[in-house]
Amino acid sequence: MSPIAIVLIFLLVALVLFASEKIPVDVVGIILVVGLVLTGVLTAQQGVAGFGDDIIVTIAGLFVLTGGLVKTGLVDLIGRRLYGIAGDNEMFLTGLIMIVAAFSAAVLKNTTTTAMFVPVVIGLANRAKIPPSKLLMPLAFGAILGGSCTLIGTSTNLAVSGAYQRYGYEPFSMFELTPVGIITVVFGLIYMVFIGRKFLPSVGGESSFTEKYAIREYISEVLVLPDSHFVGKTIAEADLNSLFDLNVIGIIRNDEDEVAPGPDKKIAANDLLIVEGEIANILRIKEDVSVKIKADFVLNDDMLEKGYVELFEVLVLRDSRLVGQTLNTLNFRQIYDLTVLAISRPGETFYNKLSDIQLKFGDVLLVQGNRKEIEPFVVDREMLLLEDVSASSVRVKKRKWAIAAFALFLALSLSKIVTGYEIPLAMAVLLGVLLLLATKTIRYPELYSLIDFRLLVLIACMMSFGVAMENTGTDQFLAGLIETNFGGFGGTAVLAGFFILTVVLTQPMSNQAAALVVLPVAIKTALALGLNPRTFAIGITYAASFSFITPLEPACVLVYTPGGYKFMDFVKIGSILTVVVFIVSIILVPIFWRL
């Protein structure tokens, strides 16, 4: 079998694996490299060469710099000012959220910005009495648009710049993407404020959690009769979970209620047990003559909250160790003394057998307990609390150092323009990281937890895959096919074709993977047609960043469940926005980067 055929087979396998998401993207990258080395397409040294590229160090350092801004609550500070400016005006609030999200994403990356602003925007929606669904999608779209404005706005920009540099060209400068990025933001903003906003569903905004989750139908009150065999037993010994598949989430005794009682709490005669479960299982309790269901029971949030025990919502984040686990395997209730009352994900909400449900990225959990118990999850970026972040987890006093470290990085990265002496980007970012560590804005034990190693592995492996395409002539082969079939339509048409191909691939694949797969073919095609390869690299960068059509983009996943959206909401609103940014990009990219 020819080397080109081997590389094309691996490319096809990679596309299928990326799209299926059955295997993590970084593991797919490793499989590609191992396969190429074992088949003799690459040497072992070529297979791991990508891990030694300075772009890997640069991206890792930028994750830490961004972490410094997040840890010091800079985004929260901005968010709390929004309501004072916009008030209850939905159109004004939508535009302002998108502008602030775009500006923040240009510095913090779009996914980080969205994660930080979700609780802030939900709080704004509650204060303005606007359904959160009217504001959360504009937040995600604004962050995605803003990420296209700078080199560090998305990991995709950095990945393409690093891969492009490997071909012997100058990497993208910090603000090279800014002019077209800003214009695209403006057009996207106009569309969302005046057109897209009208298609947004009106979901959410219920006055209480019991209304939002409709758990009144799933929670009832059971009276323990004096001669009941449950009297004197602890909740654990009574084991209503095994007998009736019900959870005891409260006890009312002598008109005094205890919320979220522990398993060692003893049941007394005439206790009223607040139980949670399916209606059928609640009715089954009638079979036990020693207890009876209280018919006039009316549930509200106050009955589930008292003292330090509250109801709150948390969202499972992408790289959380909770993903793929169940509450049972995590021993969640016993270890953290927290009760999960419901699990919500797009299109469905679970109330029963919650301990056996595998958690996914984007799941929203309705939790009962002391919110201090959830703070370790929030601080470690395992979960996102869907309300304003507690000031106790924010290092406000270190904010000036986080800003100073980022400013140092920007100043050093622009040193060639000012002084004529170029400081490598990797060194500039490392100096900023050292400043964060020296001032304890970032503590050493949390340093490596801020870095997305999955992305670094993916980029390094795809760089090696690019070497395989180049060494075997696969990129030239594919470029030749495109040149033969589409070259006659002109350079702009070919650029548009690569733009559309990249957008299509980003729907099932990660943005970075899609861009890195298309880039080598685009560069060879540009050279074969006598066109500027940088124009194509820039076009692919924008195309990979603009992922609006489905909620599979991480920034969109973060607002999917909290906003109560349906899949088609993104298709309907995001498709038109994609057409808008496509037109703007195809017109402007060849102007700023001559074909």
ABEGO torsion letter per residue (X at the ends): XBAAAAAAAAAAAAAAAAAAGABBAAAAAAAAAAAAAAAGABBAAAAAAAAABAAAAAAAAAAAAAAAAAAAGAAAAAAAAAAAAAEABAAAAAAAAAAAAAAAAAAAEAAAAAAAAAAAAAAAAAAAGBBAAAAAAAAAAAAAAAAAABAAABAAAAAAAAAAAAAGBBBBBAAAAAAAAAAAAAAAAAAAAAAAAAABBBBEGBABAAAAAGAAAABBBBBBBAABAABGBBAAAAGAAAAAGBBBABBBBGGBBBBGBBAABBBBBGBBBBBBEBAAAAAAAAABAABBBBAABBBBAAAABBEABBBBBBBBBAABAABGBBAAAAGAAAAAGBBBABBBBBGBBBABGAAABBBBBGBBBBBBEBAAAAAAAAAAGABBBBBBBBAAABBAAAAAAAAAAAAAAAAAAAAAAAAGBBBBAAAAAAAAAAAAAAAGABBAAAAAAABBAAAAAAAAAAAAAAAAAAAAGAAAAAAAAAAAAAAAAEAAAAAAAAAAAAAAAAAABBAAAAAAAAAAAAAAAAAAAGBBAAAAAAAAAAAAABBAABAABAAAAAAAAAAGBBAAAAAAAAAAAAAAAAAAAAAAAAAABBX
